[in-house]
Amino acid sequence: MGCGFLGTTPNLHVFELNRKVLIPDLNAGDFSQLTITRQITQVAAEFSNNSTPVTLIGSSLGGLTTAHLGQQYLQVQRLVLLAPAFEFLSHWLPKLGDEEVERWQQEKYIMVYHYGEQRKLPLSYDFVTDAAQYQEEFLQRPIPTLILHGKNDEVIPIEASRNFGRSRPWVKLVELDSDHALGNVMEEIWQAIRLFCQLP
């Protein structure tokens, strides 16, 4: 079974296993033109032409992308979502405020903090218009899903993952004493993934 990781969380031991692992750069060399559609297309191109079962691991926005890939592609047999960005527009846009969002629409770009780069980078407003079509209500394929989410997440409140799992019995949510980066709970994350994926 193949394994793909979407996101920026480092040092997961899963990459030390004797498995075929793909870690795509979802920035694709141009973060400013990032959209969820582009990410889905980019990742799907890696496995959509064969029937090999795939496990996808994604963090934050990569977690949201991972969930939609699981909905669309039957090769995806298992999902691991780290602090997935469910409901993120409803959390993010109000924090920016109406004036800032309106300015973003008019000027086409806004500077946003990129956790992987650890600096602010420009992002096109096309990101918002594209993201609006990817609603959690459409994610109804009963694919085994493990969510690991920090109880002190300052970016995506853990309630978003609780809401997602509440009506989906195939979802297991593990709540961790951490924030959005999950940097202090890597061993707990690894143990949960190993058990969920039935790894040695």
SVG drawing of the C-alpha trace seen along z (x, -y; Angstrom):
<svg xmlns="http://www.w3.org/2000/svg" viewBox="-25 -48 39 54">
<polyline fill="none" stroke="black" stroke-width="0.4" points="0.0,0.0 1.3,-3.4 1.4,-6.4 1.3,-10.1 1.8,-13.0 0.3,-16.4 1.4,-19.2 4.3,-20.5 4.5,-18.5 8.0,-17.1 9.7,-14.0 6.8,-11.5 8.4,-8.0 6.1,-6.6 8.7,-7.7 11.3,-5.4 9.2,-2.3 9.8,-0.1 6.9,-1.7 6.6,-3.7 6.1,-7.2 5.3,-10.4 5.6,-13.8 4.4,-16.3 5.2,-20.0 1.7,-21.5 3.1,-24.9 4.1,-23.7 6.7,-26.4 4.0,-29.1 2.2,-29.6 0.5,-32.8 -1.7,-30.8 -2.5,-28.0 -6.0,-26.5 -7.5,-23.3 -8.4,-22.3 -4.8,-22.6 -3.7,-20.5 -6.2,-17.8 -5.2,-17.6 -1.5,-17.5 -1.8,-14.7 -4.4,-12.7 -2.0,-12.6 0.4,-10.5 -2.0,-7.6 -5.2,-7.9 -3.9,-5.8 -3.5,-2.6 -5.5,-0.6 -2.9,-0.3 -4.5,-1.1 -3.3,-4.4 -3.2,-5.8 -3.1,-9.6 -1.8,-11.6 -2.4,-15.4 -2.0,-18.3 -4.0,-21.5 -5.0,-22.6 -3.3,-19.4 -5.7,-17.5 -8.7,-19.2 -7.3,-18.3 -6.7,-14.8 -10.3,-14.4 -11.6,-15.5 -9.2,-13.2 -10.6,-10.3 -14.1,-11.3 -13.2,-11.4 -10.8,-8.4 -11.6,-4.8 -7.9,-4.0 -7.7,-5.9 -8.4,-3.3 -7.5,-5.2 -7.0,-8.8 -4.9,-10.3 -5.8,-14.0 -3.6,-16.2 -5.4,-19.3 -7.4,-19.3 -8.7,-22.7 -12.4,-21.9 -14.6,-25.0 -11.5,-27.1 -13.1,-29.9 -15.7,-30.5 -12.8,-30.8 -10.3,-32.6 -12.3,-35.3 -14.0,-36.8 -10.5,-37.1 -9.4,-39.2 -12.5,-41.4 -14.8,-42.7 -12.5,-45.6 -9.5,-43.4 -11.4,-40.8 -12.8,-43.5 -9.3,-44.9 -8.1,-41.4 -10.8,-41.1 -9.9,-44.5 -6.2,-44.1 -6.2,-40.4 -3.5,-39.4 -3.0,-39.4 0.1,-38.5 -0.5,-35.4 1.7,-33.5 3.1,-30.3 3.8,-27.8 6.2,-25.7 8.2,-28.7 7.8,-30.5 7.2,-33.8 4.5,-35.8 3.8,-35.2 1.2,-36.7 -1.9,-34.6 -4.4,-35.3 -8.1,-35.8 -8.8,-33.0 -7.9,-30.7 -11.1,-31.8 -13.4,-31.5 -12.1,-28.1 -12.2,-26.9 -15.9,-27.9 -16.9,-24.9 -15.2,-22.3 -17.7,-21.9 -17.5,-19.2 -21.1,-18.2 -20.0,-16.6 -17.5,-14.3 -19.8,-11.2 -17.7,-8.3 -17.3,-5.9 -13.5,-5.6 -11.6,-4.8 -10.3,-8.1 -8.1,-9.0 -8.1,-12.7 -5.4,-14.0 -6.2,-17.5 -4.7,-19.7 -7.1,-20.8 -5.4,-24.2 -5.3,-24.7 -5.3,-28.5 -5.8,-28.2 -8.5,-25.6 -10.5,-25.0 -10.8,-21.4 -14.6,-21.8 -14.3,-21.7 -13.0,-18.1 -15.5,-17.2 -18.3,-18.4 -16.9,-16.5 -16.7,-13.2 -20.0,-13.5 -22.1,-12.4 -19.5,-10.0 -19.1,-6.8 -16.1,-5.8 -14.0,-8.7 -11.9,-8.3 -10.8,-11.6 -7.8,-11.7 -7.6,-14.9 -4.1,-15.9 -2.6,-18.4 -1.1,-20.6 -1.6,-23.5 -2.0,-23.7 1.6,-22.7 1.4,-19.5 5.1,-19.8 5.2,-18.5 3.2,-15.3 5.1,-13.6 5.5,-10.3 1.8,-10.2 0.9,-10.9 3.2,-8.2 1.8,-5.6 -1.8,-6.5 -0.9,-6.2 0.9,-2.9 -2.1,-1.4 -4.6,-2.8 -2.7,-1.7 -1.8,1.7 1.9,1.1 4.6,3.2"/>
</svg>
